[in-house]
Amino acid sequence: MRTLCCLELDIYSSHHIPLPLHAISFLQSALALDELGIIRCGKMPLSTGWSADMLTSVLKAIGPAAPLRALRFLCGDALPQARLLDLGPLPPRLKYIGWDSDCDPTLNGTRPLSRIYVIEKRDHKNVVSGTVTRLVTDDWMADGVLQFIGQSWIP
């Protein structure tokens, strides 16, 4: 029986530890998630590479067999493009990674940026095959990634 299809976690992490241990153990036991949202809370400045480390930590915690179809992050920093060239091992159904950052570096940091990365398996690598940019709303979970793409949380 499916008990939890969509979850949002507020993470109060330091700049040294992207994902606290209690969040890791919780994610490892949440076996029915279709979509997971992670909000990084806190005002401490982030270290270089923190956003890529957060993505790696979450993917490792949920494991390669999770039924997850979409991830969504709210983080102070944009996800480095180099991290998108090979996402590493992913759950087989993961198709979308949403990334909301405080500002768009291409616009001199003047506007929030929300992107949804579409994932494709290519040459034994999981790579981003397309990007959808959307407006940032005040209600971050008003519509999840799957809803925005036109899919339901129940496959």
N, C-alpha and C positions, 0 to 999 in steps of 0.2 A: 504494500500500500504506500502510495506517495504521500509524504507528510509535509514536505517543504520544497517548493519549486523555485522561489526567488528569495534571496537573502541579501541584506545590506549590513555591513559591519563598519562601525566607526573605530578606527585604529588610532590609539594614542601611543605612537611609537617614537622612539628617539631617532636621531639621525644616524645612529650606529646600527640599530636593529630594525629592519623594515617591518617584520611581522613578529609580534610577541608570541611566546610559546603557547599561551592559552588559546590564541587564535589558530595556531597551527593544529593543535589537537582537535579543536572544534571542526575545522575544515576537513580533517581526515575522517571524521565521523559523519559528516553530512553527505550521505550517499545518493540523494535524490535531486540535487540541485540542477536546474536548467540554467539559471542566471545568478551570478554572484556580483555584488557591488561592494567595493572597498573605498571608504572615505578616510583619507589620512587627516587626522585632526592634530592640531598643535601649531604653535607659532615659531618653533625652533627652525633655523635655516637648515636646509637639506644639504647633505654632502654630495659631492660629485658622484654620479652613477646611482644615486639612491632609487630613482624611479625604475631603472632597469633591475636593480636588486629586488625591489618590491615585486615586480612581475615574476622574476625567477622564484622568489620565495613562495608566492601564491601558487604558481604552477606546480612546484615541488610538493606543497602541502596537500593540494587536491588530488594529486596522483594521476597517472596516465589512464586509469580505467574509469574515471569519473564521468557521469553522463552530461556534464556541463556543456552548454551550447554557447554561452556568452559570459564574458567578464566585463566589468565596468569599474574604472578607477577615477577617483577625484584626488588629484595630487597637485602640489604646488608647481612641479616641474613637468615639462613636456617629456614624452618618452623619446629617448635618443633614437634617431633613425637607424643607427648601426645595429641596435638591438632587434630591429624588425627584419633584418636580412636573413636571420635564421632564428626562429623562436625556440628551437630545441624540441624535445618530446612534448607533445600536447595530448590531452584527452581526445579520443577519436572523433567526438562530435563537436568539439570547440570550433566555432566558425567565426566568431566576432569578438574583438577586444575593443571596448570603448575606453577612451582616455580623455578626461577633462582636466585641463591644467589652468592655472590662474591667469596665464597670459600667453599670447601667441608671439613667439620671438620674431616672426617675420613681420609683425605689425608694431615693432618697437615696444612690445609689452603693454599695449594699450587696451587690448580686449581679451576676455576669456576665450578659450578655444576648446571645442568639443569635437573629437574625431572618433569615428568607428572604423577600425581596421578589419578588413575582410581577409580571412586566412585561407590559404590554399596549400595543399601538399604538392611540392614540385621538386623533382630530382632528389627524393628522399629527405627533403627539408620542408619544414613548415614555414612558409613565407607569407608576407602580406601581399595580396594580389590586387587590392583596391582600397580606397579610403573614401569614406563618406563624412563630410563636414556638416555639422548641424548647429543650430542656435543653442546657446546655453540659457537655461531657464533658472529661475530662483528656486523652484522645487525640483531638486536633483533627481528624485526617484518618481517624478510625475509620470514619466514613461521610460521604461527600461530599454535596453538595447534591442531585445527581441520584439517588443511592441513597436518600437520605432521602425524596425526593418519589416514589420508586417507579419510577424510570427507570434504564436501564442506560447505561453510557458508550458503548455501541455502538448507534446509532440503528437 
